[in-house]
């Protein structure tokens, strides 16, 4: 990696940690410059303004999330041809990844920027919206595949269940931070719910 790329990456790393810790509005360019050990002109060489920094942060975060999901659920499908079992395995692998992070998951930039969306322009708000839709398509596709093999006990739609995956993951991160319990992500309860939802009804 060239020096310029290293500096840009360092700025993004510092900014991401700061935004997740205290929010975008409370994160100043001056503090990022000081911690990165660069000049103000050095910062503006990489980012035209704070909004451009936010865009770069969000795009990098989404790309990394997608890479992780691809790797985890591809691995799960290698372990099982059954779509339900592969999905449950994928959730378990994801849970193990999150629980292995030092001091718990630092937080989600998509959720952070959503709750502070007035601080961002329409382009960033749209990137955020598209990320949520992308996750709906990803998990919705998994549930549609499951429904081709299993009949759910309740008449729920695939996209409703897909949104529930994102809600449990994001809400679990918030809850674990609020309780200061890094291991308290409610993934096990959700996996049990999905397993029971597609479990055949016993005949009397």
VENDA-V306274 format. One record per pair of residues at least 24 apart in sequence whose ideal C-beta (glycine too) atoms are under 10 Angstrom apart, sorted by sequence separation. I is the first residue (numbers start at 1). J is the second residue. D is the distance in whole Angstrom. If there is no record, write none. Layout:
i:j:d
I:J:D
I:J:D
This chain:
i:j:d
11:35:9
12:36:10
29:53:8
72:96:9
136:160:10
138:162:7
139:163:8
10:35:9
11:36:5
25:50:10
68:93:10
69:94:8
72:97:7
110:135:9
136:161:10
137:162:8
139:164:9
140:165:9
165:190:8
168:193:9
10:36:5
24:50:8
27:53:9
68:94:8
71:97:9
133:159:10
136:162:5
139:165:5
164:190:8
10:37:9
11:38:8
24:51:10
27:54:10
135:162:7
136:163:6
138:165:9
139:166:7
8:36:10
10:38:8
135:163:8
138:166:9
7:36:7
24:53:9
68:97:7
136:165:9
164:193:9
165:194:9
7:37:9
24:54:6
68:98:10
135:165:7
136:166:7
139:169:10
164:194:9
7:38:6
11:42:9
132:163:8
135:166:5
11:43:7
15:47:9
161:193:10
24:57:9
161:194:8
12:46:9
19:53:9
132:166:7
135:169:9
7:42:7
8:43:10
11:46:6
12:47:9
15:50:9
19:54:8
131:166:10
135:170:10
7:43:9
10:46:10
11:47:7
161:197:8
8:45:9
9:46:10
20:57:10
4:42:10
7:45:9
8:46:5
15:53:6
19:57:7
132:170:10
7:46:7
8:47:8
15:54:9
19:58:10
16:56:10
4:45:8
5:46:10
12:53:8
15:56:9
16:57:6
20:61:10
156:197:7
4:46:8
11:53:8
15:57:6
16:58:10
19:61:10
152:194:9
65:108:8
153:196:7
154:197:7
12:56:6
13:57:10
16:60:8
65:109:9
152:196:10
153:197:6
11:56:9
12:57:6
16:61:7
64:109:10
65:110:8
152:197:5
153:198:8
11:57:10
151:197:10
152:198:6
153:199:7
13:60:10
61:108:8
62:109:8
150:197:9
151:198:8
152:199:10
153:200:9
8:56:8
12:60:6
61:109:4
62:110:7
146:194:8
150:198:4
153:201:6
12:61:9
60:109:9
61:110:7
90:139:10
149:198:9
150:199:8
151:200:8
59:109:10
150:200:8
151:201:9
9:60:9
58:109:6
61:112:10
143:194:9
146:197:9
147:198:8
57:109:6
58:110:7
61:113:9
87:139:9
90:142:8
146:198:6
58:112:10
143:197:10
54:109:9
57:112:10
58:113:6
87:142:5
111:166:9
143:198:9
57:113:8
86:142:8
87:143:8
110:166:9
114:170:9
84:142:9
87:145:8
88:146:10
108:166:10
111:169:10
54:113:7
83:142:7
84:143:10
86:145:9
87:146:6
111:170:5
115:174:10
83:143:9
86:146:9
110:170:8
111:171:9
83:144:9
84:145:9
85:146:10
108:169:8
54:116:10
58:120:9
83:145:4
84:146:5
108:170:6
111:173:8
83:146:5
84:147:10
107:170:9
111:174:7
82:146:9
83:147:9
105:169:9
54:119:8
55:120:8
58:123:10
59:124:9
62:127:7
66:131:9
69:134:10
73:138:8
77:142:10
83:148:8
84:149:7
105:170:10
108:173:6
54:120:6
55:121:9
58:124:6
62:128:9
65:131:8
69:135:8
73:139:9
76:142:10
83:149:6
84:150:6
107:173:6
108:174:8
54:121:9
57:124:9
82:149:7
83:150:8
105:172:8
106:173:9
107:174:8
51:119:9
55:123:7
59:127:7
62:130:8
66:134:7
70:138:9
82:150:9
105:173:5
50:119:9
51:120:7
54:123:10
55:124:6
58:127:6
62:131:5
65:134:9
66:135:9
69:138:6
73:142:7
104:173:8
105:174:10
107:176:10
50:120:10
51:121:6
54:124:6
58:128:7
61:131:9
65:135:8
69:139:9
107:177:7
52:123:10
94:165:10
98:169:8
105:176:7
106:177:9
51:123:8
52:124:10
55:127:7
59:131:9
62:134:8
66:138:8
104:176:5
105:177:8
51:124:7
54:127:9
58:131:8
62:135:9
104:177:7
91:165:8
95:169:9
98:172:8
103:177:10
94:169:8
98:173:8
104:179:10
104:180:8
91:168:9
95:172:9
99:176:10
103:180:10
104:181:8
105:182:8
87:165:9
91:169:9
98:176:9
104:182:3
103:182:6
104:183:8
102:182:9
104:184:9
105:185:8
101:182:8
104:185:8
99:182:7
98:182:9
99:183:6
20:105:9
21:106:8
24:109:9
98:183:9
99:184:10
20:106:5
21:107:8
99:185:7
19:106:10
20:107:4
98:185:6
19:107:9
20:108:8
24:112:7
95:183:10
99:187:9
17:106:7
20:109:7
23:112:7
24:113:7
98:187:8
16:106:8
17:107:10
19:109:7
23:113:10
26:116:10
95:185:6
16:107:9
20:111:10
21:112:10
24:115:10
25:116:7
94:185:9
95:186:10
96:187:9
20:112:6
23:115:9
24:116:6
95:187:4
16:109:7
19:112:6
23:116:6
24:117:10
25:118:9
94:187:7
95:188:7
19:113:8
25:119:5
24:119:5
92:187:8
95:190:9
16:112:10
23:119:8
24:120:8
91:187:6
92:188:9
95:191:8
19:116:9
91:188:9
91:190:7
92:191:7
24:124:10
91:191:5
90:191:10
88:190:10
89:191:10
88:191:5
91:194:8
65:169:10
87:191:9
88:192:9
88:194:7
87:194:7
88:195:6
87:195:10
84:194:8
85:195:9
88:198:10
84:195:8
87:198:9
84:197:10
84:198:6
83:198:10
84:199:10
20:177:10
